[in-house]
Structure formats: C-alpha cells, structure tokens
Amino acid sequence: MSVKVDQIIRSERKSLEIQISVEGHIIVRAPMNESMESIERYIDEKKFYLLRTQQITKAKYLNDLHKRYEEGETFLYLGKERPLKIVDNKSIPLKYENGTFYLSSAFIKLANKVFIDWYKDSAREYILNLTNRFSKLYDINFNKIIITNAYSQWGSCSGNGNLNFSWRAILIPHEVISYLVVHELAHIVHHNHSDDYWVQVERMMPDYIKYENWLKKNDHICSMFKNEMGTLFNKNQEENIEDKNPNDQLEFKL
C-alpha cells in the first residue's frame, strides 16, 4: 500500500512537513536541497497515519459537499446539526425556528443558494454583534465587518482595520466564533503573530488554545458547501506568501 503525493512544494524552509488538505490531497513541503529519497523515506515512515487520515478527511469532505435537500437531512448551525423539514410556505424560502430549518418546497431547486444566502445573512449579524461587544470591552476599534466566501481561511484583518470572516464561521460553536473575532481584533493592535500578539489574545481570551485546536481538528467545515473540487494549493503557489499580499500574515488560515 503506497501513499500518492499530490504536490511537493520546495522552499527555503529547514524541515520536511506533510499536510493533508480538506479534500484529502497530500502536500509535501520540503527544503530546496532535500533529496527525493529522503522525502520518500519520510513519507514511508508516516504511511499508515497518512492513509488513515486521508481516508477520514475525504469522507468528511464528500459528505459535506453533497448535501441532500430533503426531509431528514441535517445542516450545521452554531456547532450543531439541525434537522430539515420541507414545508409549503411559498413566501419564505428558508426559516430557522426552534432548532429546525424549514425549507419551502417551491425553492428546493435553489436550495443550495437559499441556504448559503441565509448563512451569510446570519453570519453578518451574529459576527457584527460579537465584534461590537469585544470591541467595546477591550477598547479596540475596527473599521467594518466583511463576510467573505473564503473556504481556506476563517478570517483576516486588513491594514485599514477591516475584519473579514468566512460566512462558514456561522456553522461552528459560539465560543469558537468568539475566538475568531478575538484573533482578528488582536491583529488591529499587533499586525503580526509576535509574542506580544499572543499575549494580547490570551488577555482577551485566556483559554483560546482549546478553540484554536478545535478549528484545526474541524478544518473541513471551512470547505462545506464548496461547489468545485480541487486542491487548496495552487501548483504555482509560493511558500513566501507575504511577497504576494502584505496582509496575508494577519489571516487565520487553516
């Protein structure tokens, strides 16, 4: 049983690293002068772990990708799976009430768009309220909240104080969304991931590490409702992303 490597990215890094994208693609990041023999040996040492993790990751991704809009299906909202009921209400495409989604039968063919639009509206209101609360509590001013379609990063902070969040953040638990907000607000004070930055984050949320670990463990959620297949890593992607976008270092990436 062998491991199929989808991509090898060489850079000026000092050590080997293997990543499995949310779609289950295996990416090797290696130093410029690392031999293929060394890379193959490193992969072989981790073969069984990689194959098992890849299988689990692909299953999660495919399950999330192909949602069925029918009675009995469930959809994430604030960290919990909520059941779907199909109703005859033609005036409201989608409604959430008492822990249940109600989808109009007249909009079943547009259900994917209807759900995403509902999630986006909910994320905008929910995250804005949270951000305003933390902003006042810690006296950190921001410019505005922008809800994005990003599926490879949860949030980012621009140089002019705009806070960007993937609408998929509304799928995760309240406490974890709060951490995303804290993470990006702290970047307004410290525009990097320095020790001072993490001191700021810990001051605002002392138990932040468990939420950061939750995001890493559940990173497949950030690709839910993604309509196209494909790796998160472009073949021409450079290791040094700061050269392409000076604000990338402020992003909360997977």
Contacts in CASP RR format, 6 or more apart in sequence:
PFRMAT RR
TARGET T0000
AUTHOR 0000-0000-0000
METHOD contacts of the structure
MODEL  1
MSVKVDQIIRSERKSLEIQISVEGHIIVRAPMNESMESIERYIDEKKFYL
LRTQQITKAKYLNDLHKRYEEGETFLYLGKERPLKIVDNKSIPLKYENGT
FYLSSAFIKLANKVFIDWYKDSAREYILNLTNRFSKLYDINFNKIIITNA
YSQWGSCSGNGNLNFSWRAILIPHEVISYLVVHELAHIVHHNHSDDYWVQ
VERMMPDYIKYENWLKKNDHICSMFKNEMGTLFNKNQEENIEDKNPNDQL
EFKL
1 47 0 8 1.000
1 51 0 8 1.000
2 47 0 8 1.000
3 26 0 8 1.000
3 43 0 8 1.000
3 44 0 8 1.000
3 47 0 8 1.000
3 50 0 8 1.000
3 51 0 8 1.000
4 26 0 8 1.000
5 26 0 8 1.000
5 27 0 8 1.000
5 28 0 8 1.000
5 43 0 8 1.000
6 25 0 8 1.000
6 26 0 8 1.000
6 27 0 8 1.000
6 231 0 8 1.000
7 25 0 8 1.000
7 26 0 8 1.000
7 27 0 8 1.000
7 28 0 8 1.000
7 231 0 8 1.000
7 233 0 8 1.000
7 235 0 8 1.000
8 27 0 8 1.000
8 28 0 8 1.000
8 29 0 8 1.000
8 30 0 8 1.000
8 39 0 8 1.000
9 27 0 8 1.000
9 28 0 8 1.000
9 29 0 8 1.000
9 30 0 8 1.000
9 233 0 8 1.000
9 237 0 8 1.000
9 239 0 8 1.000
10 29 0 8 1.000
10 30 0 8 1.000
10 31 0 8 1.000
10 32 0 8 1.000
10 34 0 8 1.000
10 239 0 8 1.000
11 29 0 8 1.000
11 30 0 8 1.000
11 31 0 8 1.000
11 32 0 8 1.000
11 238 0 8 1.000
11 239 0 8 1.000
11 240 0 8 1.000
12 31 0 8 1.000
12 32 0 8 1.000
12 239 0 8 1.000
12 240 0 8 1.000
13 29 0 8 1.000
13 30 0 8 1.000
13 31 0 8 1.000
13 239 0 8 1.000
14 31 0 8 1.000
15 31 0 8 1.000
16 28 0 8 1.000
16 29 0 8 1.000
16 30 0 8 1.000
16 31 0 8 1.000
16 34 0 8 1.000
16 38 0 8 1.000
16 39 0 8 1.000
16 42 0 8 1.000
17 28 0 8 1.000
17 29 0 8 1.000
17 30 0 8 1.000
18 26 0 8 1.000
18 27 0 8 1.000
18 28 0 8 1.000
18 29 0 8 1.000
18 42 0 8 1.000
18 43 0 8 1.000
18 46 0 8 1.000
18 50 0 8 1.000
19 26 0 8 1.000
19 27 0 8 1.000
19 28 0 8 1.000
19 29 0 8 1.000
20 26 0 8 1.000
20 27 0 8 1.000
20 50 0 8 1.000
20 53 0 8 1.000
20 54 0 8 1.000
20 57 0 8 1.000
21 27 0 8 1.000
21 57 0 8 1.000
21 231 0 8 1.000
21 232 0 8 1.000
21 233 0 8 1.000
22 57 0 8 1.000
22 60 0 8 1.000
22 61 0 8 1.000
22 151 0 8 1.000
22 152 0 8 1.000
22 219 0 8 1.000
22 220 0 8 1.000
22 222 0 8 1.000
22 223 0 8 1.000
22 232 0 8 1.000
22 254 0 8 1.000
23 57 0 8 1.000
23 58 0 8 1.000
23 61 0 8 1.000
23 223 0 8 1.000
23 229 0 8 1.000
23 230 0 8 1.000
23 231 0 8 1.000
23 232 0 8 1.000
24 54 0 8 1.000
24 57 0 8 1.000
24 58 0 8 1.000
24 61 0 8 1.000
25 230 0 8 1.000
25 231 0 8 1.000
25 232 0 8 1.000
25 233 0 8 1.000
26 50 0 8 1.000
26 54 0 8 1.000
27 231 0 8 1.000
27 233 0 8 1.000
28 39 0 8 1.000
28 43 0 8 1.000
29 239 0 8 1.000
30 39 0 8 1.000
43 50 0 8 1.000
57 220 0 8 1.000
60 220 0 8 1.000
61 220 0 8 1.000
61 223 0 8 1.000
64 220 0 8 1.000
64 221 0 8 1.000
64 223 0 8 1.000
64 224 0 8 1.000
64 225 0 8 1.000
65 223 0 8 1.000
65 224 0 8 1.000
65 225 0 8 1.000
65 226 0 8 1.000
65 227 0 8 1.000
65 229 0 8 1.000
67 73 0 8 1.000
67 75 0 8 1.000
67 112 0 8 1.000
67 225 0 8 1.000
69 84 0 8 1.000
69 103 0 8 1.000
69 108 0 8 1.000
69 111 0 8 1.000
69 112 0 8 1.000
69 115 0 8 1.000
70 84 0 8 1.000
70 86 0 8 1.000
71 84 0 8 1.000
71 85 0 8 1.000
71 86 0 8 1.000
72 83 0 8 1.000
72 84 0 8 1.000
72 85 0 8 1.000
73 83 0 8 1.000
73 84 0 8 1.000
74 81 0 8 1.000
74 82 0 8 1.000
74 83 0 8 1.000
74 84 0 8 1.000
75 81 0 8 1.000
75 82 0 8 1.000
75 84 0 8 1.000
75 101 0 8 1.000
75 115 0 8 1.000
76 82 0 8 1.000
76 171 0 8 1.000
76 172 0 8 1.000
76 221 0 8 1.000
76 224 0 8 1.000
77 96 0 8 1.000
77 99 0 8 1.000
77 101 0 8 1.000
77 119 0 8 1.000
77 122 0 8 1.000
77 170 0 8 1.000
77 171 0 8 1.000
78 170 0 8 1.000
78 171 0 8 1.000
78 172 0 8 1.000
78 173 0 8 1.000
78 174 0 8 1.000
78 177 0 8 1.000
79 171 0 8 1.000
79 172 0 8 1.000
79 173 0 8 1.000
79 176 0 8 1.000
80 173 0 8 1.000
82 96 0 8 1.000
82 99 0 8 1.000
82 100 0 8 1.000
82 101 0 8 1.000
83 99 0 8 1.000
83 100 0 8 1.000
83 101 0 8 1.000
84 100 0 8 1.000
84 101 0 8 1.000
84 102 0 8 1.000
84 103 0 8 1.000
85 100 0 8 1.000
85 101 0 8 1.000
85 102 0 8 1.000
85 103 0 8 1.000
86 102 0 8 1.000
86 103 0 8 1.000
86 104 0 8 1.000
86 105 0 8 1.000
86 108 0 8 1.000
87 102 0 8 1.000
87 103 0 8 1.000
87 104 0 8 1.000
87 105 0 8 1.000
88 104 0 8 1.000
88 105 0 8 1.000
88 106 0 8 1.000
89 95 0 8 1.000
89 102 0 8 1.000
89 104 0 8 1.000
90 104 0 8 1.000
90 106 0 8 1.000
91 104 0 8 1.000
92 102 0 8 1.000
92 104 0 8 1.000
93 103 0 8 1.000
93 104 0 8 1.000
93 106 0 8 1.000
93 107 0 8 1.000
93 110 0 8 1.000
93 114 0 8 1.000
93 118 0 8 1.000
94 101 0 8 1.000
94 102 0 8 1.000
94 103 0 8 1.000
94 104 0 8 1.000
94 107 0 8 1.000
94 114 0 8 1.000
94 115 0 8 1.000
94 118 0 8 1.000
95 101 0 8 1.000
95 102 0 8 1.000
96 102 0 8 1.000
96 118 0 8 1.000
96 122 0 8 1.000
103 111 0 8 1.000
103 114 0 8 1.000
107 114 0 8 1.000
112 225 0 8 1.000
112 227 0 8 1.000
115 225 0 8 1.000
116 167 0 8 1.000
116 225 0 8 1.000
119 167 0 8 1.000
119 168 0 8 1.000
119 170 0 8 1.000
119 171 0 8 1.000
119 225 0 8 1.000
120 147 0 8 1.000
120 167 0 8 1.000
122 170 0 8 1.000
123 147 0 8 1.000
123 165 0 8 1.000
123 167 0 8 1.000
123 168 0 8 1.000
123 169 0 8 1.000
123 170 0 8 1.000
124 145 0 8 1.000
124 147 0 8 1.000
124 167 0 8 1.000
126 170 0 8 1.000
126 177 0 8 1.000
127 145 0 8 1.000
127 147 0 8 1.000
127 165 0 8 1.000
127 169 0 8 1.000
127 170 0 8 1.000
127 177 0 8 1.000
127 181 0 8 1.000
128 145 0 8 1.000
130 177 0 8 1.000
130 178 0 8 1.000
130 181 0 8 1.000
131 142 0 8 1.000
131 145 0 8 1.000
131 163 0 8 1.000
131 181 0 8 1.000
131 185 0 8 1.000
134 140 0 8 1.000
134 178 0 8 1.000
134 181 0 8 1.000
134 182 0 8 1.000
134 185 0 8 1.000
134 204 0 8 1.000
135 141 0 8 1.000
135 142 0 8 1.000
135 185 0 8 1.000
138 185 0 8 1.000
138 204 0 8 1.000
140 185 0 8 1.000
140 186 0 8 1.000
140 188 0 8 1.000
140 189 0 8 1.000
141 188 0 8 1.000
142 161 0 8 1.000
142 162 0 8 1.000
142 163 0 8 1.000
142 185 0 8 1.000
142 188 0 8 1.000
143 160 0 8 1.000
143 161 0 8 1.000
143 162 0 8 1.000
143 163 0 8 1.000
144 161 0 8 1.000
144 162 0 8 1.000
144 163 0 8 1.000
145 162 0 8 1.000
145 163 0 8 1.000
145 164 0 8 1.000
145 165 0 8 1.000
146 162 0 8 1.000
146 163 0 8 1.000
146 164 0 8 1.000
146 165 0 8 1.000
147 164 0 8 1.000
147 165 0 8 1.000
147 166 0 8 1.000
147 167 0 8 1.000
148 155 0 8 1.000
148 164 0 8 1.000
148 165 0 8 1.000
148 166 0 8 1.000
148 167 0 8 1.000
149 166 0 8 1.000
149 167 0 8 1.000
150 164 0 8 1.000
150 166 0 8 1.000
150 168 0 8 1.000
150 222 0 8 1.000
151 166 0 8 1.000
151 168 0 8 1.000
151 222 0 8 1.000
151 223 0 8 1.000
151 226 0 8 1.000
152 222 0 8 1.000
152 223 0 8 1.000
152 232 0 8 1.000
152 253 0 8 1.000
152 254 0 8 1.000
153 166 0 8 1.000
153 222 0 8 1.000
153 251 0 8 1.000
153 252 0 8 1.000
153 253 0 8 1.000
153 254 0 8 1.000
154 165 0 8 1.000
154 166 0 8 1.000
154 168 0 8 1.000
154 169 0 8 1.000
154 180 0 8 1.000
154 215 0 8 1.000
154 222 0 8 1.000
154 252 0 8 1.000
154 253 0 8 1.000
154 254 0 8 1.000
155 163 0 8 1.000
155 164 0 8 1.000
155 165 0 8 1.000
155 166 0 8 1.000
155 169 0 8 1.000
155 180 0 8 1.000
155 183 0 8 1.000
155 184 0 8 1.000
155 251 0 8 1.000
155 252 0 8 1.000
156 163 0 8 1.000
156 164 0 8 1.000
156 184 0 8 1.000
156 247 0 8 1.000
156 248 0 8 1.000
156 250 0 8 1.000
156 251 0 8 1.000
156 252 0 8 1.000
157 163 0 8 1.000
157 164 0 8 1.000
157 184 0 8 1.000
157 185 0 8 1.000
157 187 0 8 1.000
157 188 0 8 1.000
157 191 0 8 1.000
157 247 0 8 1.000
157 250 0 8 1.000
157 251 0 8 1.000
158 164 0 8 1.000
158 247 0 8 1.000
158 250 0 8 1.000
159 191 0 8 1.000
159 247 0 8 1.000
159 250 0 8 1.000
161 188 0 8 1.000
163 181 0 8 1.000
163 184 0 8 1.000
163 185 0 8 1.000
164 184 0 8 1.000
165 180 0 8 1.000
165 181 0 8 1.000
165 184 0 8 1.000
166 222 0 8 1.000
168 221 0 8 1.000
168 222 0 8 1.000
168 223 0 8 1.000
168 224 0 8 1.000
168 225 0 8 1.000
169 177 0 8 1.000
169 180 0 8 1.000
170 177 0 8 1.000
171 221 0 8 1.000
171 224 0 8 1.000
172 214 0 8 1.000
172 215 0 8 1.000
172 218 0 8 1.000
172 221 0 8 1.000
173 214 0 8 1.000
175 211 0 8 1.000
176 211 0 8 1.000
176 214 0 8 1.000
176 215 0 8 1.000
178 205 0 8 1.000
178 211 0 8 1.000
179 205 0 8 1.000
179 208 0 8 1.000
179 211 0 8 1.000
179 212 0 8 1.000
179 215 0 8 1.000
180 215 0 8 1.000
180 252 0 8 1.000
182 201 0 8 1.000
182 204 0 8 1.000
182 205 0 8 1.000
182 208 0 8 1.000
183 201 0 8 1.000
183 208 0 8 1.000
183 252 0 8 1.000
184 250 0 8 1.000
184 252 0 8 1.000
185 204 0 8 1.000
186 197 0 8 1.000
186 200 0 8 1.000
186 201 0 8 1.000
186 204 0 8 1.000
187 197 0 8 1.000
187 250 0 8 1.000
189 197 0 8 1.000
189 200 0 8 1.000
190 196 0 8 1.000
190 197 0 8 1.000
190 200 0 8 1.000
191 249 0 8 1.000
191 250 0 8 1.000
192 249 0 8 1.000
192 250 0 8 1.000
193 249 0 8 1.000
201 208 0 8 1.000
202 208 0 8 1.000
205 211 0 8 1.000
215 252 0 8 1.000
215 254 0 8 1.000
216 254 0 8 1.000
219 254 0 8 1.000
222 254 0 8 1.000
232 254 0 8 1.000
238 244 0 8 1.000
241 248 0 8 1.000
242 248 0 8 1.000
242 249 0 8 1.000
END
